[in-house]
Amino acid sequence: MAYRIGVDVGGTFTDILLMNEETGETFRAKTSSTPQDQSIGVLRGIERACKEAGIKLSEIGEVLHGTTVATNAILEGKGARVGLVTTSGFRQVLQIARSFVPGGLAGWIIWPKPEPLAALEDTVEVIERMGADGSVVTALDEADVRKQLEKLKKQGVEALSISLINSYTNAKHELRIAEIAKEIMPGMAISLSSSVLPELREYERTITTVANAYVQPQVAKYVANLENQLDKSDVQGELFILRSDGGLVSASTAADNPVALLLSGPAGGVAGAVWVAEQTGYPDFLTIDMGGTSTDVALVQALTARVGRETTVGDLKVRATSIDVRTVGAGGGSIAHVPQLTQALRVGPQSAGAVPGPAAYGAGGQEPTVTDANVVLGYLPTELAGGEIKLDRAAARTAVSRIAEGTGLPSVEAAAAGIIDIVNENMLGALRLVSVQQGFDPRDFALVAFGGAGPLHANALGVLTGAWPVIIPPSPGVLCAYGDATTNLRNESVRTLIRQFSELSDDSLRDMLLELAASARIPITAGGFSEAEQTIVYSADLRYHGQGFEIPVVIDINTFDGKGGGLTALRKAFDVEHERLFSFLLETEHELVTVRATVSGPRPQIAAAAIAEGSTDPSDALRDTGEVWVSGGAVQAKIYDRTKLKTNNIVEGPAVITEMDSTTLVLPGHAATVHRSGSLLIQPVGSSKNVKG
C-alpha cells in the first residue's frame, strides 16, 4: 500500500496529511479536535482526507501520529493517582528534589513550589538496598513489600512506580516487587525506574518514573481507543507514535513508555522541517513553529536536530531524550496589554485561545491580540482557511485602539506595529537560546518557519537574526503532520558507568557499545527492517572528573579499531564541545558517565512533489492588491494565491501570499523565490547568499 497518514492533534485542530509514497502527492484535512476522546477527531480527519484523495481507508499502509495526550495530562493535572515504592530512607526523594528555583532576584519568595506527581502519603518504603556496584547490600524483605503494596491498594492508587536506590546497576529487586504487585494489584500499570531510565541520580530517575506512571493509564487508553477505531473503520495499516526525540515507536511501546512522548507534537514539526530543508538543499537551519498560543524553536545541523537529555513540560522537568525545543508564550492569540504601573506595552504570555479568540474572529473576543495587529496592518486578508473563517477588521481596530490610547501612540497602526515588533523580539529571544547561547551564529543557518502564524513573522525574524534564506514550506499549518509522515522508527539503549578514562580501554568500551546496539536493534528488527537497513548512532555523556554535570558527545565507532585511538578521539571531541560551550578547557582527567546506542530504521522512500515550471513572473498568481503598513507608513502590496505560483516565480515585497492554512508576508526590499518543491525562499534583494534551485 502506497499511502501513509500523518496525524497531529492540537488543542484546537487535528491536522491530517495523507501522502502517496510513490508520487509525493499529498491531501490535507483539518478538523476540530475532540478533547473528550481525541481518537474521534483523528478518525474523522482521516476519513475526510481519504475522501478527498478518492481512496478507501483499507489502502492506508501506516498511521504515524504525533500526540499531546501525555503533555495535556501533565499540564492539566489530570493524570493517574500514582503510588511510589522507594528504598527505606528515601521516602521524601520527590519532596527534597533539586535546590534550583527559577526566576531572577527574589524568585525564592514568589515561586510556588509545584506539588510532586506522587503524594507523600502515596509513597512507601521497602526494606532493601543495592550497592552502587550492583551488589546486594540488604536483601529484599518480601513480607514488607506485600504489606506496603496492600497499603497503597487500600489508598486507591491508579498506577504504580518503583524506583529503588542504585537499581540502574541491578534491577533484581525492582523486578521482584513488580511481580508481587501484579499478584496484589492485577491490571495495575507499573513503571520501573530500571526500565524507564536506567541512569544514576535518584531524584531524576524517580521523577521520570513517576511521570511515566502518571500519564500511562491515559495514554494506554487513548492508544487502545484509537487502534480500536482504526480497526472498526477497516484501516489495516499499523499505528506508530512519534517520540519526543523525533523517532517513531510502535503503539504498544508508546503505551508502556509514555514519558518519551511529552514533546511529541513539537518533534513532529522539527521532523517536517528537516524533510522540507532537505528538499531545498539547506542542511543547517533554525525552526520557528508559531501557533495560536506559543512558539517552538529548535536548531538543526546537517539535517539532524540537536537532542537534549531533559524534557520540560510546565513545571515538570524529567530526564527523557527529546529534541532541544524551546518555547515562548508568543502566538497569534497572545494578548497585548499596557500595565498601569509602567504604561509599557507587553505582549503575552496570556492568550485569547480558540474561544473567544482574537477580536477579529467575531466570536466575542475583545482583547487586542497579535492576530488583530496583523489584521490592522493589512498583513492578514479578511478570509482564512479557504473562506471558512471571516475576519472582522473593524473589531480588530477597535481592540488595538485601546493599546494606542494606553501608550499614547499616534495611531492604531502604530500600536499594531508595536505589538508585532514586541512579539518578534520575544521570538528572537527564544531563537538566541538555541543558537547564540549554544555557541552558534544564526547567520550561518537558514530559517524554516511554519505553523499557522509563523510565515507572517518569518521575514521580520530573518531580518533580526540574519538567517537566510527564510524557508516557508508548502502547507505550513500542517507541517507537524507532514513530519509525522516522513520520519522513521527509533529505539535507544542506555547504560550508566561512571568511569574515568584511565579505568577504560578501547576494547572494553567498544564491546559495551556493540552490546547496547544489539539491544536497541530488537524492536527495529521486529518492525521488519534488516540490520543492513538500520543506522546506529553512539553517544556518551562525558565530564571532567569532579564536575557536577555532563555534556553529550557523539562517539565515532570507527575510531575504536583496535589501534588505541578510540578514547583519544572521544577525549578530543569532548574538549571541542566543552570549549564551544564554555570557552575554556581543564587539565582534569575525563570521565565517562553514561553511554547509549540509538538505532533508527530507514526513512520512508517518498517521492518529493514538484510543482510546474514557470518564469520569474508571478503575475498569473496575482489575486488582488491591498494596503499594508510597513516602516511607519502605508504602501500598496500585491496579494498572491500560493496555489497558482510556479517554480522560479519571484514575488517581490511588499507582498502577501495566501493559502488555505497560512499567510506569508514578504517585506519591502525582499523577494520570495518559488522552489521546485513548492517552498518559498525569502531573501533580501541582491543578497549574496545564493538560493538553491
Secondary structure in CASP SS format (residue, H / E / C, confidence):
PFRMAT SS
TARGET T0000
AUTHOR 0000-0000-0000
METHOD secondary structure of the structure
MODEL  1
M C 1.00
A C 1.00
Y E 1.00
R E 1.00
I E 1.00
G E 1.00
V E 1.00
D E 1.00
V E 1.00
G C 1.00
G C 1.00
T C 1.00
F E 1.00
T E 1.00
D E 1.00
I E 1.00
L E 1.00
L E 1.00
M E 1.00
N E 1.00
E C 1.00
E C 1.00
T C 1.00
G C 1.00
E C 1.00
T E 1.00
F E 1.00
R E 1.00
A E 1.00
K E 1.00
T E 1.00
S E 1.00
S C 1.00
T C 1.00
P C 1.00
Q C 1.00
D C 1.00
Q H 1.00
S H 1.00
I H 1.00
G H 1.00
V H 1.00
L H 1.00
R H 1.00
G H 1.00
I H 1.00
E H 1.00
R H 1.00
A H 1.00
C H 1.00
K H 1.00
E H 1.00
A H 1.00
G C 1.00
I C 1.00
K C 1.00
L H 1.00
S H 1.00
E H 1.00
I E 1.00
G E 1.00
E E 1.00
V E 1.00
L E 1.00
H E 1.00
G E 1.00
T C 1.00
T C 1.00
V H 1.00
A H 1.00
T H 1.00
N H 1.00
A H 1.00
I H 1.00
L H 1.00
E C 1.00
G C 1.00
K C 1.00
G C 1.00
A C 1.00
R C 1.00
V E 1.00
G E 1.00
L E 1.00
V E 1.00
T E 1.00
T E 1.00
S C 1.00
G C 1.00
F C 1.00
R C 1.00
Q C 1.00
V H 1.00
L H 1.00
Q H 1.00
I H 1.00
A C 1.00
R C 1.00
S C 1.00
F C 1.00
V C 1.00
P C 1.00
G C 1.00
G C 1.00
L C 1.00
A C 1.00
G H 1.00
W H 1.00
I H 1.00
I H 1.00
W C 1.00
P C 1.00
K C 1.00
P C 1.00
E C 1.00
P C 1.00
L C 1.00
A C 1.00
A C 1.00
L H 1.00
E H 1.00
D H 1.00
T E 1.00
V E 1.00
E E 1.00
V E 1.00
I C 1.00
E C 1.00
R E 1.00
M E 1.00
G C 1.00
A C 1.00
D C 1.00
G C 1.00
S C 1.00
V E 1.00
V E 1.00
T E 1.00
A C 1.00
L C 1.00
D C 1.00
E H 1.00
A H 1.00
D H 1.00
V H 1.00
R H 1.00
K H 1.00
Q H 1.00
L H 1.00
E H 1.00
K H 1.00
L H 1.00
K H 1.00
K H 1.00
Q H 1.00
G C 1.00
V C 1.00
E C 1.00
A E 1.00
L E 1.00
S E 1.00
I E 1.00
S C 1.00
L C 1.00
I C 1.00
N C 1.00
S C 1.00
Y C 1.00
T C 1.00
N C 1.00
A C 1.00
K H 1.00
H H 1.00
E H 1.00
L H 1.00
R H 1.00
I H 1.00
A H 1.00
E H 1.00
I H 1.00
A H 1.00
K H 1.00
E H 1.00
I H 1.00
M C 1.00
P C 1.00
G C 1.00
M C 1.00
A E 1.00
I E 1.00
S E 1.00
L E 1.00
S H 1.00
S H 1.00
S H 1.00
V H 1.00
L C 1.00
P C 1.00
E C 1.00
L C 1.00
R C 1.00
E H 1.00
Y H 1.00
E H 1.00
R H 1.00
T H 1.00
I H 1.00
T H 1.00
T H 1.00
V H 1.00
A H 1.00
N H 1.00
A H 1.00
Y H 1.00
V H 1.00
Q H 1.00
P H 1.00
Q H 1.00
V H 1.00
A H 1.00
K H 1.00
Y H 1.00
V H 1.00
A H 1.00
N H 1.00
L H 1.00
E H 1.00
N H 1.00
Q H 1.00
L H 1.00
D H 1.00
K H 1.00
S C 1.00
D C 1.00
V C 1.00
Q C 1.00
G C 1.00
E E 1.00
L E 1.00
F E 1.00
I E 1.00
L E 1.00
R C 1.00
S C 1.00
D C 1.00
G C 1.00
G C 1.00
L E 1.00
V E 1.00
S E 1.00
A H 1.00
S H 1.00
T H 1.00
A H 1.00
A H 1.00
D H 1.00
N C 1.00
P H 1.00
V H 1.00
A H 1.00
L H 1.00
L C 1.00
L C 1.00
S H 1.00
G H 1.00
P H 1.00
A H 1.00
G H 1.00
G H 1.00
V H 1.00
A H 1.00
G H 1.00
A H 1.00
V H 1.00
W H 1.00
V H 1.00
A H 1.00
E H 1.00
Q H 1.00
T H 1.00
G C 1.00
Y C 1.00
P C 1.00
D C 1.00
F E 1.00
L E 1.00
T E 1.00
I E 1.00
D E 1.00
M E 1.00
G C 1.00
G C 1.00
T C 1.00
S C 1.00
T E 1.00
D E 1.00
V E 1.00
A E 1.00
L E 1.00
V E 1.00
Q E 1.00
A C 1.00
L C 1.00
T E 1.00
A E 1.00
R C 1.00
V E 1.00
G E 1.00
R C 1.00
E C 1.00
T E 1.00
T E 1.00
V E 1.00
G C 1.00
D C 1.00
L E 1.00
K E 1.00
V E 1.00
R C 1.00
A C 1.00
T C 1.00
S E 1.00
I E 1.00
D C 1.00
V C 1.00
R E 1.00
T E 1.00
V E 1.00
G C 1.00
A C 1.00
G C 1.00
G C 1.00
G C 1.00
S E 1.00
I E 1.00
A E 1.00
H E 1.00
V C 1.00
P C 1.00
Q C 1.00
L C 1.00
T C 1.00
Q C 1.00
A C 1.00
L C 1.00
R E 1.00
V E 1.00
G E 1.00
P E 1.00
Q E 1.00
S E 1.00
A C 1.00
G C 1.00
A C 1.00
V C 1.00
P C 1.00
G C 1.00
P C 1.00
A H 1.00
A H 1.00
Y H 1.00
G C 1.00
A C 1.00
G C 1.00
G C 1.00
Q C 1.00
E C 1.00
P C 1.00
T E 1.00
V H 1.00
T H 1.00
D H 1.00
A H 1.00
N H 1.00
V H 1.00
V H 1.00
L C 1.00
G C 1.00
Y C 1.00
L C 1.00
P C 1.00
T C 1.00
E E 1.00
L E 1.00
A H 1.00
G H 1.00
G H 1.00
E C 1.00
I E 1.00
K E 1.00
L C 1.00
D C 1.00
R H 1.00
A H 1.00
A H 1.00
A H 1.00
R H 1.00
T H 1.00
A H 1.00
V H 1.00
S H 1.00
R H 1.00
I H 1.00
A H 1.00
E H 1.00
G H 1.00
T H 1.00
G C 1.00
L C 1.00
P C 1.00
S C 1.00
V H 1.00
E H 1.00
A H 1.00
A H 1.00
A H 1.00
A H 1.00
G H 1.00
I H 1.00
I H 1.00
D H 1.00
I H 1.00
V H 1.00
N H 1.00
E H 1.00
N H 1.00
M H 1.00
L H 1.00
G H 1.00
A H 1.00
L H 1.00
R H 1.00
L H 1.00
V H 1.00
S C 1.00
V H 1.00
Q H 1.00
Q H 1.00
G C 1.00
F C 1.00
D C 1.00
P H 1.00
R H 1.00
D H 1.00
F C 1.00
A E 1.00
L E 1.00
V E 1.00
A E 1.00
F E 1.00
G C 1.00
G C 1.00
A C 1.00
G H 1.00
P H 1.00
L H 1.00
H H 1.00
A H 1.00
N H 1.00
A H 1.00
L H 1.00
G H 1.00
V H 1.00
L H 1.00
T H 1.00
G C 1.00
A C 1.00
W C 1.00
P C 1.00
V E 1.00
I E 1.00
I E 1.00
P C 1.00
P C 1.00
S C 1.00
P H 1.00
G H 1.00
V H 1.00
L H 1.00
C H 1.00
A H 1.00
Y H 1.00
G H 1.00
D H 1.00
A H 1.00
T C 1.00
T C 1.00
N C 1.00
L E 1.00
R E 1.00
N E 1.00
E E 1.00
S E 1.00
V E 1.00
R E 1.00
T E 1.00
L E 1.00
I E 1.00
R E 1.00
Q E 1.00
F H 1.00
S H 1.00
E H 1.00
L C 1.00
S C 1.00
D H 1.00
D H 1.00
S H 1.00
L H 1.00
R H 1.00
D H 1.00
M H 1.00
L H 1.00
L H 1.00
E H 1.00
L H 1.00
A H 1.00
A H 1.00
S H 1.00
A H 1.00
R H 1.00
I H 1.00
P H 1.00
I H 1.00
T H 1.00
A H 1.00
G C 1.00
G C 1.00
F C 1.00
S C 1.00
E H 1.00
A H 1.00
E H 1.00
Q C 1.00
T E 1.00
I E 1.00
V E 1.00
Y E 1.00
S E 1.00
A E 1.00
D E 1.00
L E 1.00
R E 1.00
Y E 1.00
H C 1.00
G C 1.00
Q C 1.00
G C 1.00
F C 1.00
E C 1.00
I E 1.00
P E 1.00
V E 1.00
V E 1.00
I E 1.00
D C 1.00
I H 1.00
N H 1.00
T H 1.00
F C 1.00
D C 1.00
G C 1.00
K C 1.00
G C 1.00
G C 1.00
G H 1.00
L H 1.00
T H 1.00
A H 1.00
L H 1.00
R H 1.00
K H 1.00
A H 1.00
F H 1.00
D H 1.00
V H 1.00
E H 1.00
H H 1.00
E H 1.00
R H 1.00
L H 1.00
F H 1.00
S C 1.00
F C 1.00
L C 1.00
L C 1.00
E C 1.00
T C 1.00
E C 1.00
H E 1.00
E E 1.00
L E 1.00
V E 1.00
T E 1.00
V E 1.00
R E 1.00
A E 1.00
T E 1.00
V E 1.00
S E 1.00
G C 1.00
P C 1.00
R C 1.00
P C 1.00
Q C 1.00
I C 1.00
A C 1.00
A C 1.00
A C 1.00
A C 1.00
I C 1.00
A C 1.00
E E 1.00
G C 1.00
S C 1.00
T C 1.00
D C 1.00
P C 1.00
S H 1.00
D H 1.00
A H 1.00
L E 1.00
R E 1.00
D E 1.00
T E 1.00
G E 1.00
E E 1.00
V E 1.00
W E 1.00
V E 1.00
S C 1.00
G C 1.00
G E 1.00
A E 1.00
V E 1.00
Q E 1.00
A E 1.00
K E 1.00
I E 1.00
Y E 1.00
D E 1.00
R H 1.00
T H 1.00
K H 1.00
L C 1.00
K C 1.00
T E 1.00
N C 1.00
N C 1.00
I E 1.00
V E 1.00
E E 1.00
G C 1.00
P C 1.00
A E 1.00
V E 1.00
I E 1.00
T E 1.00
E C 1.00
M C 1.00
D C 1.00
S C 1.00
T E 1.00
T E 1.00
L E 1.00
V E 1.00
L C 1.00
P C 1.00
G C 1.00
H E 1.00
A E 1.00
A E 1.00
T E 1.00
V E 1.00
H C 1.00
R C 1.00
S C 1.00
G C 1.00
S C 1.00
L E 1.00
L E 1.00
I E 1.00
Q E 1.00
P E 1.00
V C 1.00
G C 1.00
S C 1.00
S C 1.00
K C 1.00
N C 1.00
V C 1.00
K C 1.00
G C 1.00
END
